[in-house]
Amino acid sequence: MTLPVTAFVAAICAIMLLITAIDTVRHRMRAKVAFGDNADQGIISASRSHGNLAEHAPIVILLLAFLEMSRANHMGLMAIGALFLAGRISHIIGLYAKVEPGKPPLPRSIGVILTWLTLAILSGWTIGLLAVSN
């Protein structure tokens, strides 16, 4: 059994994780900071873009896999996978944007909303399938 939607989303997340990890190391080397962030905005942005993706991607990938294995609607899974990836890209862009005091950058806000929407849809869809099939 193949899981093409899950595999695609996981592969794109892995690429984004690699890019953000490399950027985090680049900022650490520039600032000569081995641990922590030393209040360096570049390190903070890079490490949080990496960490936030690492925090959200595993559960989304698992839920996609569970749904795909239960033969959930392929087009729906592709749409929700695309929504998640768009949210993560937007969030990363927003973390690198210049910050105005008291106002998060719009791409970051969009990224948060799309990520939470993805989690809500996938968890509801999974629970719904479980309720119907069991």
N, C-alpha and C positions, 0 to 999 in steps of 0.2 A: 504494500500500500504506500503510495507516495502522498506527500503533503506539500504541493507546490506553493500554495499561498503562504503557509507557515515558513517554508524554506526561504522564499523570497524575502519576507519581512525580516526573518532572522539574519539573512545575509546582509541586507541593507543596514540593519542595526549593528552588525559586527563591523561593517565598514565605518559607520559613524563613530562607533566606540574606538576603533583604531585611530581615526583622525583626531578625535578629541583627546585621546591618551597622548598621542604624539605632540599635540599642541600644548597639553599640560606640561609635559617634560620640557618642551621648548621654552615655555614661560618660566619654569623653575630654573633652567640653566641660565637664562637671561638675568634673572633676579638673584641667582646664586642662593636659592632656598631649597634645601633638601626635604624638609618636613613643614607642614602647616602652610600658611599662605603669606605670612609676614605683612598682612594688610595690603598686598599687592593686587590691584584690581585685575590685572591680566591673569594672574594665577587663580584668583577667585573665579573669574568668568570661565576660564578653561576647565578647572577642576569641577566646578558645579555643572557645567554642560555635560561633562563626562559622567559624573556621579549620578545626575538626575536621569540620564538615559539608562545607566546601569541599574537604577532602582526600578524603573518602569517597564523596560523591555522584557524581562523574564516572565512576568505574569501575563503580559499581553501575548507573548509567543506561546506560552502554555495554553492559554484559553483558545487561541486560534487553532492550535494543534488538536485540542479536545474536540472542538467544533468540527474541524475538518475531518477528523477520524469518525465522527458520528454522521458524516455526510450532510452537514449543514449546507445551505445554499452557497454555491461557489462564488457567484457574483457578489453576494452580500459580504462574504468573507474578504474578497478582493477589495471591496469598497471600504470596509472597516480597517483593513490593513493599510490601505492608502491614506485613510484619515489619520491613523496613528503616525505613520511616517511623516506626513505633512505637519502634524503637530510637533513632533520631535525636532524636525528641521527648523520650524518656526521658533521653537523654544531656544534652540541653540543660537540662532540669529539674534534673538532678543537678549540673550545673556551677554552677547558681545556688543550690543548697542550702547550708545552713551546714555547714561541714566540721569534723568531730571529728578531732583529731590521730591520724594513723595509720590512719584508717578512711575510705575513700571513701564518699560517699553512695550508698545503694542504687539510686536511679534511674540514677545514672551507671554503676554496675556492670552493671545490666540493659541499658542502652543499648549498652555496649561488647560485651557478650555477643551481643545481637541483631544488632549490626552485623557482628561477626566471623562469626556463624552465616550471615548473609545472604551475605557474601563467599564463604564456604566452599561454600555450596549453589550459588550462581550460577557460580562458577568450576568446580566439579565437574560441574554440569549442562552447561556449555558444552563442557568437555573431553570429556565423555561423548558429546554429540551429534556432536562432531567425529570422535571415534573410530568411531562407528557409520556416519556418512555419508561418510567419506573412506576 
